[in-house]
Amino acid sequence: MQAFHRLAAAIALALPLLASAAGPSVQTQQGTAYISGGIGAEEQAALAAVKQDFNLHLLFATKGSGEFRADVALVITDAKDAPVLKLTGAGPRVFVKLAPGSYKVQATAVGKTQQQSTAIKTGAARELVFYWEGE
């Protein structure tokens, strides 16, 4: 019986580690599917495996060094300026599945906000890159 309890305790300790090793997972917010992450080789591989399932690909980095940023506040609004996704601490990569239409993507890091507009079309993906000056 004691061996069983040790095994159960070991499994309980290992489960959170196994979950984090699997990389970022797909989330939904108000019906919008997204995934955020990409720090380290394992997360990069996990994101690459699902990239084709999303039609908006965002990358956040520091100008000059190219260092990834994972501290971005992100707001995506539709053509009527209604928010479809709001995230804090997003990045460095964010993949989003959006309905066809026009969107504004607003990203804020180091106290500076940038905005880009994009149109999502059926069967096509868009990629937007946001760079901030070094701190």
Number of C-alpha atoms within 10 A of each C-alpha: 6 7 8 9 10 11 12 12 11 11 11 11 11 11 11 10 10 10 11 12 12 12 20 18 15 13 12 12 11 9 11 13 16 20 22 24 22 23 16 9 10 15 20 16 14 17 22 11 10 13 17 14 13 18 20 21 19 18 21 25 23 16 13 10 9 12 14 17 22 21 17 22 18 21 17 20 17 19 12 8 11 11 15 15 20 15 15 14 15 22 24 21 22 23 25 23 19 22 14 13 12 16 22 18 18 18 24 20 23 12 7 10 14 13 13 13 14 15 16 17 14 10 7 12 18 14 11 14 11 20 18 19 12 12 5
